Amino acid sequence: MGKKINDFNEFRRDMNEGILAGGTRETKRFFNLDGAVYRDGALSSKTKELLGLTASMVLRCNDCITYHVLQCDEAGVSREEFAEVFDVSLIVGGSIVIPHVRHAQAILDELAEEAGAKSGDA
């Protein structure tokens, strides 16, 4: 993985472990609910991750954007689908979302570099 993604995953893992180790029952329930809500239901997991990414972009949370880009990539979201999510996010959130589209693109670029390296294209 690229540096941004590695740093993000490491920080998220370490902090979540610390939070859950000392967290209340309510904190643990919230973390569990956060994971459970993205499972397949009436909406597919992929659709829910796309919704999460859109909301994260409009709310301008780069950590959330990174998380959902990674989850979307794992769910098989195409670059064309990402581009349309960026469009919706820009329309809903306005020009203030542009820096967060850049952030999402940087994460996608790291994923593409890694995929290229794995396939020998890099």
C-alpha positions in Angstrom: 0.0 0.0 0.0 1.0 3.6 -0.5 2.1 5.8 2.3 -1.2 7.7 2.8 -3.1 4.4 2.9 -0.6 2.7 5.2 -0.5 5.6 7.6 -4.3 5.8 7.6 -4.8 2.1 8.2 -2.1 2.0 11.0 -3.5 5.0 12.8 -7.1 3.9 12.5 -6.2 0.4 13.8 -4.2 1.7 16.7 -6.7 4.3 17.8 -9.7 2.0 17.4 -8.0 -0.6 19.6 -7.3 2.0 22.3 -10.8 3.5 22.1 -12.4 0.0 22.3 -10.1 -1.1 25.1 -11.2 1.7 27.4 -14.6 2.5 25.8 -18.0 2.1 27.4 -20.6 -0.4 26.3 -22.3 2.4 24.3 -19.0 3.1 22.5 -18.6 -0.5 21.6 -22.2 -0.7 20.5 -21.8 2.3 18.2 -18.6 0.9 16.6 -20.5 -2.4 16.1 -23.5 -0.6 14.5 -21.1 1.4 12.3 -19.8 -1.9 10.8 -23.2 -3.6 10.7 -25.0 -0.9 8.8 -22.8 -1.3 5.7 -23.7 -5.0 5.3 -25.9 -6.2 2.4 -29.6 -5.6 3.0 -32.2 -4.0 0.8 -29.3 -2.0 -0.5 -26.1 -3.7 -1.4 -22.9 -3.2 0.6 -21.4 -1.5 -2.4 -24.3 1.0 -2.7 -24.1 1.8 1.1 -20.3 2.4 0.8 -21.0 4.8 -2.2 -23.5 6.6 0.0 -21.0 6.7 2.8 -18.4 8.2 0.5 -20.8 10.8 -0.8 -21.8 11.8 2.7 -18.2 11.9 3.8 -17.2 14.2 1.0 -20.1 16.6 1.6 -19.3 16.6 5.3 -15.6 17.1 4.4 -14.1 14.4 6.5 -10.9 13.1 4.9 -10.5 10.2 7.3 -14.0 9.1 6.4 -13.3 9.7 2.7 -10.2 7.5 2.8 -12.0 4.7 4.6 -14.9 4.7 2.2 -12.7 4.9 -0.9 -10.9 1.8 0.4 -14.1 0.0 1.1 -15.6 1.0 -2.2 -12.5 -0.2 -4.0 -12.7 -3.5 -2.2 -16.4 -3.7 -3.2 -15.5 -3.4 -6.9 -16.5 0.2 -7.5 -15.2 1.3 -10.9 -13.4 4.5 -11.7 -16.5 5.7 -13.6 -18.6 5.1 -10.5 -16.2 7.0 -8.4 -16.3 9.9 -10.9 -20.1 10.0 -10.6 -19.9 10.0 -6.8 -17.5 12.9 -7.0 -20.0 14.7 -9.3 -22.9 14.2 -6.9 -20.8 15.3 -3.9 -19.8 18.5 -5.8 -23.4 19.3 -6.7 -24.7 18.6 -3.1 -21.7 20.2 -1.3 -20.6 22.9 -3.7 -17.1 24.1 -4.5 -15.9 23.6 -0.9 -15.9 19.9 -1.7 -13.2 20.3 -4.3 -10.2 19.7 -1.9 -11.9 16.6 -0.7 -12.3 15.3 -4.2 -8.6 15.9 -4.6 -8.0 13.8 -1.4 -10.2 11.0 -2.7 -8.3 11.1 -6.0 -5.0 10.9 -4.3 -6.1 7.7 -2.5 -7.4 6.3 -5.8 -4.0 7.1 -7.4 -2.2 5.1 -4.6 -4.5 2.2 -5.2 -3.9 2.4 -8.9 -0.1 2.5 -8.4 -0.3 -0.5 -6.2 -2.5 -2.4 -8.7 0.0 -1.5 -11.4 3.0 -2.7 -9.3 1.2 -6.0 -8.6 0.5 -6.6 -12.3 4.0 -5.5 -13.4 2.8 -2.3 -15.1 4.6 0.1 -12.8 
